[in-house]
Amino acid sequence: MKAVPEALGTEDHHLAHRVLRTLRDRVTVGVAAHFAAQLPELLWGAYYDGWDSSAVPIKFDREGYVNRFVQEAKVSAEDVPRIVPAVTAVVREHVSPGQLESALEQLPHDIRALLLQPAA
């Protein structure tokens, strides 16, 4: 998904892989699998890399999500409000209508608000 690095103005093509894992671990196995089925084939392996389906969903609040995002995406916490909505917009373009919303419905309101805020 080269659109993610392009949207963020970076050359890091593995960023999309790392970012998608932060959503994967917060939703149920069924939602994660339905979401993965919508991704371009090239991302499937990266999406499932390191996934322990018996340990999800992992419950965390907005602060926990930001911390996990920083760790997984290897970005600073200050960059999260800029990166997260840009990634959400790119993902929305690559999945069926309503699929992203279905996944986001499982998230707490404060995390969903972060993901859906207007891209800077």
C-alpha positions as MATLAB code, in Angstrom:
seq = 'MKAVPEALGTEDHHLAHRVLRTLRDRVTVGVAAHFAAQLPELLWGAYYDGWDSSAVPIKFDREGYVNRFVQEAKVSAEDVPRIVPAVTAVVREHVSPGQLESALEQLPHDIRALLLQPAA';
ca = [
       0.000    0.000    0.000;
       2.353    2.667   -1.240;
      -0.398    5.253   -0.801;
       0.308    5.400    2.950;
       3.942    6.513    2.628;
       2.936    8.902   -0.161;
       0.170   10.434    1.969;
       2.659   10.940    4.778;
       5.461   12.230    2.601;
       7.880    9.462    3.541;
       9.937    6.812    1.780;
       9.156    4.228    4.511;
       7.116    1.621    2.655;
       6.915   -0.641    5.696;
       5.059    2.047    7.639;
       1.686    0.851    6.337;
       2.407   -2.675    7.560;
       3.328   -1.517   11.039;
       0.383    0.859   11.286;
      -2.224   -1.717   10.267;
      -1.165   -3.995   13.109;
      -2.246   -1.412   15.683;
      -5.867   -1.694   14.524;
      -5.707   -5.479   14.076;
      -4.895   -6.165   17.712;
      -7.705   -4.013   19.122;
     -10.603   -5.679   17.254;
     -12.046   -9.197   17.473;
     -10.701  -12.057   15.378;
     -13.748  -11.984   13.088;
     -13.519   -8.276   12.391;
      -9.753   -8.499   11.878;
     -10.220  -11.329    9.364;
     -12.993   -9.516    7.456;
     -10.867   -6.391    7.372;
      -7.810   -8.335    6.147;
      -9.866   -9.873    3.345;
     -10.385   -6.365    1.973;
      -6.703   -5.466    1.935;
      -4.544   -5.736   -1.168;
      -2.957   -9.188   -1.343;
       0.504   -7.790   -0.766;
      -0.500   -6.591    2.729;
      -1.994   -9.863    4.009;
       1.302  -11.313    5.195;
       2.365   -8.075    6.826;
      -1.047   -7.678    8.459;
      -0.967  -11.152    9.998;
       2.757  -11.123   10.846;
       3.203  -11.820   14.546;
      -0.538  -12.066   15.215;
      -1.710  -14.233   18.103;
      -5.437  -14.547   17.503;
      -5.900  -16.144   20.926;
      -4.730  -12.916   22.593;
      -7.082  -10.429   20.925;
      -8.789   -8.105   21.268;
      -6.331   -6.290   23.455;
      -8.167   -3.652   25.461;
      -6.544   -0.243   25.633;
      -7.726    3.342   25.788;
      -6.632    6.301   23.645;
      -3.371    6.721   25.545;
      -2.668    3.002   25.206;
      -3.486    3.147   21.504;
      -1.163    6.108   20.965;
       1.618    4.355   22.900;
       1.137    1.177   20.891;
       0.994    3.163   17.652;
       4.266    4.918   18.542;
       5.878    1.568   19.300;
       4.528   -0.290   16.233;
       4.820    2.494   13.670;
       8.139    3.710   15.060;
       7.045    7.346   15.080;
       6.940   10.018   17.772;
       3.811   10.626   19.839;
       3.677   14.153   18.404;
       3.299   12.666   14.893;
       0.373   10.399   15.767;
      -2.419   13.020   15.313;
      -1.060   13.729   11.806;
      -0.363   10.148   10.752;
      -3.421    8.319   12.095;
      -6.107   10.194   10.111;
      -3.984   10.072    6.942;
      -3.683    6.298    7.246;
      -7.407    5.979    7.960;
      -8.196    7.939    4.783;
      -5.929    5.715    2.677;
      -7.364    2.513    4.155;
     -10.901    3.749    3.467;
      -9.990    3.996   -0.240;
      -8.849    0.349   -0.337;
     -11.667   -1.486    1.447;
     -15.341   -2.012    0.671;
     -17.747    0.711    1.785;
     -18.641    0.208    5.416;
     -15.826   -2.273    6.141;
     -13.639    0.263    7.928;
     -16.612    1.596    9.879;
     -17.483   -1.955   10.934;
     -13.999   -2.381   12.389;
     -14.019    1.057   13.994;
     -17.330    0.356   15.755;
     -15.455   -2.034   18.050;
     -13.131    0.688   19.253;
     -13.756    3.013   22.183;
     -15.086    6.413   21.190;
     -11.845    8.246   22.006;
      -9.751    5.985   19.743;
     -12.363    6.157   16.971;
     -12.324    9.973   17.219;
      -8.544    9.980   16.793;
      -8.743    7.734   13.729;
     -11.512    9.766   12.132;
     -10.299   13.311   12.815;
      -9.662   15.372    9.684;
      -6.214   14.768    8.215;
      -3.857   17.681    8.729;
];
